Amino acid sequence: MMENSRRNFLKVAGAAALAVGAKPVVDAVAASAGTGHAAPEPVAIKDKEALTAKNWGMVINVGKLDHKTVEAVVAACHVTYNVPDIAFKRHEIKWIWETEFKHAFPSNPNKYLSEKLEHAPILVLCNHCENPPCVRACPTKATFKRETDGVVMMDYHRCIGCRFCMAACPFGARSFNFVDPRPHIKTLNKQYPTRMKGVVEKCTFCVERLAEGKLPACVEASEGAIAFGDLDDPESNVRKLLKEHFTIRRKEALGTEPSVYYIV
Amino acid sequence: MLELALKGEKKYWGLMAVLATIFGVGVITYFYQLQIGLGITGMSRDVSWGFYIAQFTFLVGVAAGGVMVVLPYYLHDYKAFGRITILGEFLAIAAITMCLLFILVDLGQPMRMLNVLFYPTPNSVLFWDMIVLNGYLFLNIVVGWNVLEAERNNTHYPPWVKPLIYVSIPWAISIHTVTAYLYCGLPGRGFWMTAILAPRFLSSAFAAGPALLILLCLIIRRFTNFDPGREQIQSLAKIVTYAILLNLFFFLCEVFVAFYSNIPEHMDHILYLFFGLHGHGVLVPWMWLSIGLMVSGAVLLIIPACRKNEGVLIATCVMIFAGTWIDKGLGMISGGFVPNPLHEVNEYLPTVPEVLITLGVWAAGFIVLTILFKIAVSVKEEAAGVA
């Protein structure tokens, strides 16, 4: 009798636990089937000045960048976004940084690269791919592609820190907060949140600056070497540059369709 | 039946005390990691998965390996394995427990773990891995418990258990397949991007799992009144033989494809692991040790006289287990991250706290294993009337 009631209790408790755990999964299926009664969608109020595009893209003119400008570009980004300056290499965080051609384009090896290009500073950042492998890999949709303009974004509050996105990114564009980043921030920009330990972060294509009608911080600091515009608009500045110049993208053969182009 | 785990000799409690101590050290170190962050490990921006995920991958294999006693008994009616299917199922439970704990300790924000359920994302392989691992755990608990209870009560297990047993067989294959898919579908990671990764994982699993099971059977025979049986152990040894040979064959296939095609993206990781790259080669001695252990283990298993000698078999199983552990638990994961996507070489080695947490998780798994095996063996002893 005792045995029986205990067993029944465990059965009920088990079923209840299962039901609680499975509810969001069921809800998700129900919502996609159109039977869910979801709360009204929140509506964002758009700034009249906001810059908008169907598919944001970037063209970096390598020839126009010297070390000094590149340093200014990196600093502009990292100050704007409270990117910590961590000396210990394993814990390093970077959103945009300088590297060499052979590291930026390892799948285009060339023993006899022009001397100028061999030593040119190449800026690398998140490519905001059309088919982002990181978004495919994320188990919580903490990283996602904004349908309206193609920007690959991060929700730092949802990220569980599994780092699957870092394994999936073929460009090494993502950083993980191995330690609390806040003590390593030199000048705090109160316009943008700092992050906590245990989450992944990366370049955002400056979506909140675009929403205020400002160009990305790197573009502003680049003295005209970086162009930013709508890849879907044939009349845009970036499309004009792409029409006029030969450009390459990083690891094109992988089919991720990066939105960052390089004039080399 | 749980009460059987509460009655034991001094040796049993001594083992539990040792394991509990190691587990305790791991827990304390884990609190330190919660405080500081994953920065206490050797992982980095470039090698963003390390020891924890590697142990997870290896142990998914050990869990899947349990099916190698279940399948011959239930699908081929190989009666001899009827004595030990429960050991395979209980080993799987312990191994999956460790897998789930390794995922937990690897998370940067473990308190947000349930986000995987709150925001289910079917395009992520991790979502499916969660389903297959928890499903396999559930299947083995239900099947193992009911079959053992029936044996204890000298009855047949309820009929609804049978379909679950049949489901558990392909399910075992699925856990290691999905785990391989975590890696092999990632663009730009040449080392893992091979269609043979899942078969390779499975072959190493079916070597490591049964090799561990042989060792556990011999320990049970030595310290309890239940003898898993000589025929059973010899059959397991044959399974290990085929599996380790397949594993070595698959590895040679990888080497051929990478080096005959001469594609740097695929060669570089293997070169890094076995010869070093740009002067970095911290894993080189380990990788050669792994190959040495697996090859000599395979040779010893092929020779009937060696395989049938239980002293040699013990040494061979230790070699196979250690060889496959180095291959998967050390080389497979960090090897895929070095060189990094920008073709820079930044190496990885686990730190002391990382190793302590790892040992703590292994201890937790072996506590579960000891309790479950104690129950199973007590039931077997009761049935034989020797308790």
Interface residues (C-beta under 8 A of the other chain):
Chain A: G21 A22 P24 V25 A28 K89 R90 H91 E92 I93 K94 T99 K102 H103 A104 P106 S107 P109 V124 P133 R136 A137 C138 P139 T140 K141 A142 R158 C159 I160 G161 C162 R163 F164 M166 A167 A168 C169 P170 F171 G172 S175 F176 N177 F178 V179 D180 K197 G198 V199 V200 K251 L254 G255 T256
Chain B: I36 G37 L38 G39 T41 G42 M43 S44 R45 D46 S48 W49 I103 D106 L107 G108 Q109 P110 R112 M113 N115 V116 L117 F118 Y119 P120 T121 N123 S124 V125 L126 F127 M130 L182 Y183 L186 P187 G188 R189 P264 E265 G336 F337 N340 P341 L342 H343 E344 N346
